[in-house]
Amino acid sequence: MQIDHAFLKNVSLFQDLDDAALIRLAAQLVPKKAAAGSVIFHERDDSDAMYLVEKGRIVISKHLEGQMDIVLTRFAAGDFFGEMGLFDAAPRSATAHAEEDSALWKLDRKAFQHIFSEYPEVAARICYRMVTVFIERLRATNEQAREAVRWGLEATGYSVAQNSALLLGRKSV
């Protein structure tokens, strides 16, 4: 299966790459099909690759105590996930499964390290874009955490408006 270079150009992670760099990158990608409902990786699995979504939708979820799973996010065409696996071998922090039939491209750690050693300027551009996406995702996660805390406090009858100085770490005057 050959990758569509137009698809790669539309992935935000690769928007700073020229055609020659995209060709080098494409040579490192491995196609993967995921049928609706299939698991790409489980929480606590070994982590060694990132995935690009060409088609379909991927759900990232976290298992909580008991039988409860919470959906953290969804990824669609042009998105990427699992990127932490490129940088360390820590176990996966969440589960990824296909919500619908999906076409993915896998970039494993060894291939990523090859890009770093053979094409450092390409790797630098990819990493720069990856950091900007990390920042966006971290900000969104911070906002979700803030809203969860607010909801929890309000559910217990705590008045956020009356006690905002305490929440912000300031003493009331």
N, CA and C atoms as a LAMMPS dump frame, in Angstrom:
ITEM: TIMESTEP
0
ITEM: NUMBER OF ATOMS
519
ITEM: BOX BOUNDS ff ff ff
-5.0000000000000000e+02 5.0000000000000000e+02
-5.0000000000000000e+02 5.0000000000000000e+02
-5.0000000000000000e+02 5.0000000000000000e+02
ITEM: ATOMS id mol type element x y z
1 1 1 N 0.852 -1.185 0
2 1 2 C 0 0 0
3 1 3 C 0.893 1.242 0
4 2 1 N 0.627 2.139 -0.893
5 2 2 C 1.421 3.369 -1.033
6 2 3 C 0.694 4.535 -0.359
7 3 1 N 1.461 5.361 0.316
8 3 2 C 0.866 6.504 1.012
9 3 3 C 0.625 7.649 0.038
10 4 1 N -0.478 8.33 0.249
11 4 2 C -0.844 9.488 -0.56
12 4 3 C -0.094 10.71 -0.012
13 5 1 N 0.769 11.291 -0.824
14 5 2 C 1.562 12.444 -0.363
15 5 3 C 0.678 13.653 -0.053
16 6 1 N -0.466 13.757 -0.716
17 6 2 C -1.396 14.846 -0.394
18 6 3 C -1.89 14.697 1.045
19 7 1 N -2.11 13.449 1.471
20 7 2 C -2.511 13.208 2.857
21 7 3 C -1.423 13.689 3.816
22 8 1 N -0.171 13.31 3.55
23 8 2 C 0.932 13.721 4.433
24 8 3 C 1.049 15.235 4.525
25 9 1 N 0.843 15.92 3.413
26 9 2 C 0.929 17.389 3.419
27 9 3 C -0.147 18.011 4.3
28 10 1 N -1.271 17.301 4.463
29 10 2 C -2.371 17.826 5.266
30 10 3 C -2.271 17.475 6.747
31 11 1 N -1.299 16.664 7.113
32 11 2 C -1.078 16.35 8.529
33 11 3 C -0.311 17.525 9.139
34 12 1 N -0.878 18.142 10.16
35 12 2 C -0.258 19.347 10.742
36 12 3 C 1.185 19.103 11.165
37 13 1 N 1.467 17.911 11.59
38 13 2 C 2.806 17.545 12.04
39 13 3 C 3.853 17.706 10.944
40 14 1 N 3.433 17.588 9.693
41 14 2 C 4.369 17.611 8.569
42 14 3 C 4.222 18.838 7.682
43 15 1 N 3.487 19.834 8.126
44 15 2 C 3.206 20.992 7.275
45 15 3 C 4.446 21.803 6.915
46 16 1 N 5.524 21.66 7.673
47 16 2 C 6.754 22.406 7.381
48 16 3 C 7.727 21.63 6.496
49 17 1 N 7.323 20.447 6.025
50 17 2 C 8.22 19.612 5.228
51 17 3 C 7.998 19.824 3.734
52 18 1 N 9.088 19.834 2.986
53 18 2 C 8.976 19.926 1.528
54 18 3 C 8.743 18.528 0.954
55 19 1 N 8.549 18.453 -0.368
56 19 2 C 8.239 17.173 -1.008
57 19 3 C 9.336 16.136 -0.801
58 20 1 N 10.591 16.551 -0.88
59 20 2 C 11.701 15.606 -0.691
60 20 3 C 11.671 15.011 0.717
61 21 1 N 11.393 15.841 1.709
62 21 2 C 11.322 15.361 3.095
63 21 3 C 10.13 14.422 3.284
64 22 1 N 9.005 14.743 2.637
65 22 2 C 7.828 13.88 2.74
66 22 3 C 8.101 12.507 2.134
67 23 1 N 8.86 12.479 1.047
68 23 2 C 9.22 11.199 0.422
69 23 3 C 10.085 10.377 1.374
70 24 1 N 11.057 11.023 2.028
71 24 2 C 11.911 10.33 3.002
72 24 3 C 11.081 9.788 4.167
73 25 1 N 10.166 10.61 4.632
74 25 2 C 9.308 10.211 5.739
75 25 3 C 8.411 9.045 5.335
76 26 1 N 7.795 9.147 4.166
77 26 2 C 6.867 8.113 3.702
78 26 3 C 7.529 6.741 3.661
79 27 1 N 8.812 6.711 3.354
80 27 2 C 9.54 5.439 3.29
81 27 3 C 9.624 4.754 4.654
82 28 1 N 9.396 5.499 5.728
83 28 2 C 9.498 4.958 7.088
84 28 3 C 8.147 4.536 7.661
85 29 1 N 7.069 4.846 6.959
86 29 2 C 5.728 4.576 7.473
87 29 3 C 5.225 3.209 7.024
88 30 1 N 4.509 2.539 7.924
89 30 2 C 3.961 1.215 7.646
90 30 3 C 2.435 1.302 7.744
91 31 1 N 1.706 0.812 6.72
92 31 2 C 0.245 0.885 6.765
93 31 3 C -0.338 -0.076 7.797
94 32 1 N -1.46 0.32 8.367
95 32 2 C -2.172 -0.533 9.325
96 32 3 C -3.661 -0.266 9.172
97 33 1 N -4.42 -1.313 8.977
98 33 2 C -5.88 -1.216 8.931
99 33 3 C -6.427 -1.563 10.311
100 34 1 N -7.476 -0.878 10.703
101 34 2 C -8.124 -1.16 11.985
102 34 3 C -9.63 -1.194 11.753
103 35 1 N -10.228 -2.357 11.935
104 35 2 C -11.676 -2.498 11.781
105 35 3 C -12.381 -1.829 12.955
106 36 1 N -13.605 -1.383 12.716
107 36 2 C -14.393 -0.757 13.778
108 36 3 C -14.42 -1.666 15.004
109 37 1 N -14.12 -1.095 16.162
110 37 2 C -14.123 -1.837 17.413
111 37 3 C -12.803 -2.492 17.77
112 38 1 N -11.875 -2.544 16.825
113 38 2 C -10.593 -3.198 17.12
114 38 3 C -9.687 -2.284 17.939
115 39 1 N -8.836 -2.904 18.736
116 39 2 C -7.909 -2.173 19.6
117 39 3 C -6.575 -2.019 18.887
118 40 1 N -6.059 -0.799 18.85
119 40 2 C -4.74 -0.533 18.263
120 40 3 C -3.673 -0.825 19.315
121 41 1 N -3.897 -0.328 20.524
122 41 2 C -3.054 -0.697 21.662
123 41 3 C -3.854 -0.514 22.942
124 42 1 N -3.458 -1.29 23.952
125 42 2 C -4.092 -1.233 25.269
126 42 3 C -3.26 -0.381 26.22
127 43 1 N -3.94 0.213 27.18
128 43 2 C -3.256 0.875 28.285
129 43 3 C -2.29 -0.134 28.915
130 44 1 N -1.086 0.306 29.201
131 44 2 C 0.005 -0.476 29.79
132 44 3 C 0.755 -1.351 28.786
133 45 1 N 0.354 -1.36 27.501
134 45 2 C 1.146 -2.07 26.488
135 45 3 C 2.492 -1.381 26.332
136 46 1 N 3.456 -2.113 25.787
137 46 2 C 4.73 -1.489 25.435
138 46 3 C 4.465 -0.376 24.434
139 47 1 N 5.236 0.671 24.547
140 47 2 C 5.041 1.856 23.712
141 47 3 C 6.257 2.041 22.818
142 48 1 N 6.04 1.954 21.502
143 48 2 C 7.183 2.072 20.6
144 48 3 C 6.843 2.714 19.261
145 49 1 N 5.659 3.315 19.145
146 49 2 C 5.272 3.856 17.842
147 49 3 C 4.211 4.941 17.971
148 50 1 N 4.131 5.731 16.921
149 50 2 C 3.107 6.755 16.749
150 50 3 C 2.271 6.347 15.537
151 51 1 N 1.016 6.792 15.504
152 51 2 C 0.123 6.474 14.397
153 51 3 C -0.453 7.75 13.798
154 52 1 N -0.581 7.745 12.475
155 52 2 C -1.252 8.815 11.741
156 52 3 C -2.588 8.265 11.269
157 53 1 N -3.634 9.068 11.37
158 53 2 C -4.953 8.634 10.913
159 53 3 C -5.172 9.178 9.504
160 54 1 N -5.266 8.275 8.544
161 54 2 C -5.57 8.689 7.171
162 54 3 C -7.077 8.705 6.937
163 55 1 N -7.766 7.726 7.533
164 55 2 C -9.211 7.606 7.361
165 55 3 C -9.782 6.973 8.619
166 56 1 N -10.983 7.39 8.998
167 56 2 C -11.649 6.786 10.143
168 56 3 C -11.585 7.653 11.382
169 57 1 N -11.883 7.016 12.519
170 57 2 C -11.872 7.738 13.793
171 57 3 C -11.341 6.797 14.874
172 58 1 N -10.441 7.338 15.688
173 58 2 C -9.819 6.58 16.771
174 58 3 C -10.222 7.204 18.106
175 59 1 N -10.596 6.367 19.054
176 59 2 C -10.97 6.813 20.396
177 59 3 C -9.836 6.457 21.354
178 60 1 N -9.451 7.43 22.161
179 60 2 C -8.459 7.215 23.211
180 60 3 C -9.216 7.218 24.538
181 61 1 N -9.05 6.142 25.31
182 61 2 C -9.792 6.026 26.568
183 61 3 C -8.882 5.533 27.686
184 62 1 N -9.327 5.796 28.887
185 62 2 C -8.583 5.425 30.094
186 62 3 C -9.498 4.545 30.933
187 63 1 N -8.956 3.435 31.423
188 63 2 C -9.73 2.521 32.259
189 63 3 C -9.683 2.995 33.707
190 64 1 N -10.854 3.124 34.31
191 64 2 C -10.955 3.499 35.717
192 64 3 C -11.293 2.253 36.532
193 65 1 N -11.269 2.386 37.834
194 65 2 C -11.587 1.244 38.694
195 65 3 C -12.926 0.642 38.308
196 66 1 N -13.037 -0.643 38.526
197 66 2 C -14.263 -1.336 38.157
198 66 3 C -14.28 -1.58 36.658
199 67 1 N -15.427 -1.415 36.068
200 67 2 C -15.577 -1.673 34.633
201 67 3 C -15.761 -0.395 33.82
202 68 1 N -15.375 0.752 34.386
203 68 2 C -15.638 2.026 33.721
204 68 3 C -14.454 2.496 32.884
205 69 1 N -14.744 2.895 31.66
206 69 2 C -13.756 3.53 30.788
207 69 3 C -14.222 4.95 30.518
208 70 1 N -13.285 5.874 30.47
209 70 2 C -13.623 7.262 30.163
210 70 3 C -12.931 7.649 28.863
211 71 1 N -13.701 8.25 27.961
212 71 2 C -13.143 8.704 26.685
213 71 3 C -12.391 10.002 26.93
214 72 1 N -11.118 10.001 26.562
215 72 2 C -10.291 11.195 26.722
216 72 3 C -10.373 12.091 25.498
217 73 1 N -10.326 11.48 24.323
218 73 2 C -10.369 12.262 23.086
219 73 3 C -10.624 11.343 21.903
220 74 1 N -10.862 11.962 20.761
221 74 2 C -11.027 11.238 19.501
222 74 3 C -10.116 11.873 18.465
223 75 1 N -9.598 11.039 17.574
224 75 2 C -8.752 11.517 16.488
225 75 3 C -9.352 11.091 15.157
226 76 1 N -9.249 11.982 14.166
227 76 2 C -9.792 11.727 12.829
228 76 3 C -8.692 11.936 11.792
229 77 1 N -9.071 11.88 10.535
230 77 2 C -8.107 12.006 9.434
231 77 3 C -7.233 13.248 9.61
232 78 1 N -5.927 13.049 9.47
233 78 2 C -4.961 14.137 9.605
234 78 3 C -4.375 14.268 10.996
235 79 1 N -4.949 13.551 11.971
236 79 2 C -4.447 13.603 13.343
237 79 3 C -3.4 12.514 13.568
238 80 1 N -2.683 12.636 14.668
239 80 2 C -1.727 11.605 15.075
240 80 3 C -1.897 11.337 16.56
241 81 1 N -1.495 10.134 16.98
242 81 2 C -1.596 9.763 18.393
243 81 3 C -0.519 8.728 18.717
244 82 1 N -0.261 8.554 20.006
245 82 2 C 0.725 7.581 20.451
246 82 3 C 2.156 8.066 20.362
247 83 1 N 2.327 9.373 20.156
248 83 2 C 3.656 9.93 19.892
249 83 3 C 4.633 9.785 21.056
250 84 1 N 4.135 9.629 22.275
251 84 2 C 5.054 9.462 23.407
252 84 3 C 5.931 8.228 23.213
253 85 1 N 5.411 7.243 22.495
254 85 2 C 6.161 6.026 22.23
255 85 3 C 7.402 6.23 21.39
256 86 1 N 7.49 7.356 20.707
257 86 2 C 8.69 7.648 19.923
258 86 3 C 9.854 8.066 20.807
259 87 1 N 9.547 8.557 21.999
260 87 2 C 10.568 9.161 22.845
261 87 3 C 10.96 8.335 24.061
262 88 1 N 10.055 7.52 24.568
263 88 2 C 10.42 6.679 25.704
264 88 3 C 9.698 5.34 25.611
265 89 1 N 10.125 4.42 26.43
266 89 2 C 9.558 3.075 26.393
267 89 3 C 8.572 2.845 27.534
268 90 1 N 8.087 3.919 28.142
269 90 2 C 7.107 3.768 29.216
270 90 3 C 5.846 3.114 28.647
271 91 1 N 5.129 2.366 29.462
272 91 2 C 3.903 1.73 28.972
273 91 3 C 2.883 2.765 28.494
274 92 1 N 2.022 2.335 27.596
275 92 2 C 0.959 3.21 27.088
276 92 3 C 0.112 3.707 28.253
277 93 1 N -0.26 4.975 28.211
278 93 2 C -1.03 5.573 29.301
279 93 3 C -2.532 5.484 29.07
280 94 1 N -2.95 5.007 27.9
281 94 2 C -4.368 4.904 27.572
282 94 3 C -4.535 3.836 26.492
283 95 1 N -5.781 3.509 26.205
284 95 2 C -6.12 2.542 25.16
285 95 3 C -6.597 3.292 23.929
286 96 1 N -6.212 2.792 22.757
287 96 2 C -6.683 3.36 21.489
288 96 3 C -7.452 2.281 20.742
289 97 1 N -8.674 2.612 20.322
290 97 2 C -9.424 1.665 19.497
291 97 3 C -10.129 2.409 18.367
292 98 1 N -10.412 1.668 17.307
293 98 2 C -11.066 2.251 16.134
294 98 3 C -12.565 2.345 16.395
295 99 1 N -13.089 3.545 16.263
296 99 2 C -14.527 3.746 16.42
297 99 3 C -15.247 3.35 15.134
298 100 1 N -14.543 3.456 14.028
299 100 2 C -15.049 3.032 12.719
300 100 3 C -13.866 2.467 11.941
301 101 1 N -14.149 1.806 10.828
302 101 2 C -13.053 1.276 10.016
303 101 3 C -12.062 2.395 9.737
304 102 1 N -10.784 2.113 9.961
305 102 2 C -9.771 3.167 9.884
306 102 3 C -8.536 2.697 9.122
307 103 1 N -7.903 3.652 8.454
308 103 2 C -6.618 3.431 7.79
309 103 3 C -5.586 4.276 8.523
310 104 1 N -4.55 3.614 9.015
311 104 2 C -3.516 4.275 9.805
312 104 3 C -2.159 4.066 9.156
313 105 1 N -1.223 4.904 9.56
314 105 2 C 0.183 4.742 9.185
315 105 3 C 0.987 4.76 10.465
316 106 1 N 1.835 3.755 10.629
317 106 2 C 2.62 3.587 11.854
318 106 3 C 4.056 4.048 11.619
319 107 1 N 4.547 4.872 12.546
320 107 2 C 5.954 5.278 12.562
321 107 3 C 6.531 4.757 13.871
322 108 1 N 7.401 3.751 13.794
323 108 2 C 7.943 3.198 15.034
324 108 3 C 9.201 3.947 15.47
325 109 1 N 9.625 3.677 16.69
326 109 2 C 10.75 4.398 17.286
327 109 3 C 12.029 4.217 16.464
328 110 1 N 12.271 3.013 15.986
329 110 2 C 13.483 2.749 15.203
330 110 3 C 13.486 3.583 13.919
331 111 1 N 12.349 3.661 13.236
332 111 2 C 12.253 4.469 12.015
333 111 3 C 12.419 5.953 12.331
334 112 1 N 11.855 6.397 13.454
335 112 2 C 11.983 7.796 13.859
336 112 3 C 13.446 8.122 14.172
337 113 1 N 14.131 7.203 14.84
338 113 2 C 15.55 7.409 15.135
339 113 3 C 16.379 7.439 13.85
340 114 1 N 15.959 6.663 12.853
341 114 2 C 16.628 6.696 11.549
342 114 3 C 16.491 8.09 10.921
343 115 1 N 15.29 8.654 10.99
344 115 2 C 15.071 10.009 10.463
345 115 3 C 15.982 10.99 11.197
346 116 1 N 16.07 10.869 12.517
347 116 2 C 16.938 11.744 13.308
348 116 3 C 18.388 11.655 12.866
349 117 1 N 18.874 10.445 12.662
350 117 2 C 20.295 10.295 12.329
351 117 3 C 20.604 10.642 10.878
352 118 1 N 19.696 10.328 9.962
353 118 2 C 19.96 10.561 8.536
354 118 3 C 19.494 11.932 8.043
355 119 1 N 18.432 12.446 8.632
356 119 2 C 17.841 13.712 8.168
357 119 3 C 17.514 14.601 9.37
358 120 1 N 18.527 15.094 10.064
359 120 2 C 18.28 15.848 11.301
360 120 3 C 17.413 17.091 11.107
361 121 1 N 17.526 17.755 9.962
362 121 2 C 16.698 18.952 9.745
363 121 3 C 15.224 18.575 9.592
364 122 1 N 14.939 17.428 8.998
365 122 2 C 13.558 16.943 8.89
366 122 3 C 13.041 16.604 10.284
367 123 1 N 13.846 15.903 11.057
368 123 2 C 13.458 15.538 12.423
369 123 3 C 13.197 16.78 13.269
370 124 1 N 14.031 17.794 13.115
371 124 2 C 13.852 19.031 13.887
372 124 3 C 12.522 19.694 13.548
373 125 1 N 12.166 19.713 12.279
374 125 2 C 10.882 20.325 11.878
375 125 3 C 9.698 19.536 12.423
376 126 1 N 9.806 18.211 12.362
377 126 2 C 8.734 17.374 12.903
378 126 3 C 8.609 17.603 14.41
379 127 1 N 9.726 17.603 15.112
380 127 2 C 9.696 17.791 16.57
381 127 3 C 9.147 19.159 16.956
382 128 1 N 9.483 20.184 16.202
383 128 2 C 8.958 21.518 16.495
384 128 3 C 7.43 21.513 16.404
385 129 1 N 6.905 20.926 15.327
386 129 2 C 5.448 20.865 15.167
387 129 3 C 4.831 20.008 16.268
388 130 1 N 5.52 18.928 16.634
389 130 2 C 5.007 18.047 17.673
390 130 3 C 4.899 18.796 19.003
391 131 1 N 5.888 19.608 19.318
392 131 2 C 5.853 20.389 20.56
393 131 3 C 4.667 21.351 20.553
394 132 1 N 4.394 21.987 19.427
395 132 2 C 3.25 22.907 19.381
396 132 3 C 1.939 22.16 19.598
397 133 1 N 1.837 20.945 19.075
398 133 2 C 0.631 20.142 19.308
399 133 3 C 0.568 19.7 20.769
400 134 1 N 1.71 19.309 21.351
401 134 2 C 1.746 18.956 22.778
402 134 3 C 1.208 20.106 23.619
403 135 1 N 1.634 21.313 23.307
404 135 2 C 1.199 22.492 24.062
405 135 3 C -0.309 22.672 23.942
406 136 1 N -0.842 22.548 22.728
407 136 2 C -2.291 22.676 22.533
408 136 3 C -3.038 21.62 23.341
409 137 1 N -2.543 20.394 23.293
410 137 2 C -3.206 19.303 24.015
411 137 3 C -3.104 19.506 25.52
412 138 1 N -1.961 19.985 26.002
413 138 2 C -1.792 20.232 27.43
414 138 3 C -2.739 21.329 27.905
415 139 1 N -2.876 22.378 27.116
416 139 2 C -3.814 23.444 27.485
417 139 3 C -5.244 22.918 27.559
418 140 1 N -5.618 22.088 26.602
419 140 2 C -6.966 21.514 26.614
420 140 3 C -7.155 20.611 27.836
421 141 1 N -6.145 19.831 28.17
422 141 2 C -6.21 18.958 29.342
423 141 3 C -6.313 19.782 30.619
424 142 1 N -5.554 20.86 30.708
425 142 2 C -5.636 21.743 31.877
426 142 3 C -7.038 22.313 32.032
427 143 1 N -7.64 22.702 30.931
428 143 2 C -8.998 23.251 30.977
429 143 3 C -9.989 22.181 31.43
430 144 1 N -9.832 20.963 30.932
431 144 2 C -10.71 19.87 31.359
432 144 3 C -10.554 19.608 32.854
433 145 1 N -9.328 19.619 33.342
434 145 2 C -9.084 19.395 34.771
435 145 3 C -9.706 20.513 35.602
436 146 1 N -9.555 21.749 35.141
437 146 2 C -10.133 22.891 35.853
438 146 3 C -11.65 22.756 35.944
439 147 1 N -12.274 22.372 34.843
440 147 2 C -13.729 22.215 34.836
441 147 3 C -14.163 21.045 35.718
442 148 1 N -13.387 19.968 35.735
443 148 2 C -13.72 18.823 36.589
444 148 3 C -13.644 19.21 38.064
445 149 1 N -12.627 19.979 38.437
446 149 2 C -12.495 20.442 39.818
447 149 3 C -13.654 21.373 40.164
448 150 1 N -13.961 22.29 39.262
449 150 2 C -15.08 23.222 39.498
450 150 3 C -16.38 22.438 39.696
451 151 1 N -16.624 21.475 38.815
452 151 2 C -17.838 20.683 38.914
453 151 3 C -17.875 19.933 40.245
454 152 1 N -16.745 19.331 40.63
455 152 2 C -16.681 18.596 41.89
456 152 3 C -16.941 19.489 43.091
457 153 1 N -16.367 20.674 43.073
458 153 2 C -16.583 21.613 44.177
459 153 3 C -18.036 22.064 44.236
460 154 1 N -18.597 22.404 43.09
461 154 2 C -19.987 22.858 43.065
462 154 3 C -20.94 21.737 43.461
463 155 1 N -20.61 20.491 43.098
464 155 2 C -21.458 19.353 43.451
465 155 3 C -21.505 19.134 44.96
466 156 1 N -20.472 19.582 45.663
467 156 2 C -20.449 19.441 47.123
468 156 3 C -21.012 20.674 47.822
469 157 1 N -21.466 21.651 47.043
470 157 2 C -22.039 22.855 47.621
471 157 3 C -21.039 23.964 47.865
472 158 1 N -19.815 23.76 47.47
473 158 2 C -18.774 24.77 47.647
474 158 3 C -19.005 25.889 46.644
475 159 1 N -19.002 27.116 47.088
476 159 2 C -19.226 28.254 46.202
477 159 3 C -17.905 28.72 45.6
478 160 1 N -17.731 28.43 44.328
479 160 2 C -16.51 28.825 43.638
480 160 3 C -16.406 30.342 43.577
481 161 1 N -17.508 31.02 43.308
482 161 2 C -17.486 32.482 43.187
483 161 3 C -17.084 33.137 44.505
484 162 1 N -17.626 32.654 45.608
485 162 2 C -17.324 33.258 46.905
486 162 3 C -15.913 32.938 47.389
487 163 1 N -15.343 31.862 46.914
488 163 2 C -14.043 31.424 47.416
489 163 3 C -12.97 31.43 46.338
490 164 1 N -13.139 32.248 45.318
491 164 2 C -12.189 32.247 44.201
492 164 3 C -10.789 32.664 44.64
493 165 1 N -10.676 33.529 45.637
494 165 2 C -9.348 33.936 46.111
495 165 3 C -8.596 32.738 46.688
496 166 1 N -9.301 31.874 47.404
497 166 2 C -8.665 30.676 47.952
498 166 3 C -8.243 29.724 46.841
499 167 1 N -9.092 29.588 45.826
500 167 2 C -8.778 28.694 44.712
501 167 3 C -7.578 29.182 43.924
502 168 1 N -7.389 30.477 43.888
503 168 2 C -6.273 31.041 43.143
504 168 3 C -5.009 31.129 43.999
505 169 1 N -5.097 30.654 45.229
506 169 2 C -3.929 30.656 46.098
507 169 3 C -3.673 31.998 46.755
508 170 1 N -4.686 32.868 46.783
509 170 2 C -4.527 34.183 47.407
510 170 3 C -5.378 34.253 48.662
511 171 1 N -4.921 35.038 49.587
512 171 2 C -5.7 35.253 50.801
513 171 3 C -6.762 36.298 50.522
514 172 1 N -7.895 36.099 51.126
515 172 2 C -8.983 37.054 50.985
516 172 3 C -8.692 38.283 51.842
517 173 1 N -9.042 39.473 51.359
518 173 2 C -8.798 40.707 52.109
519 173 3 C -10.04 41.211 52.776
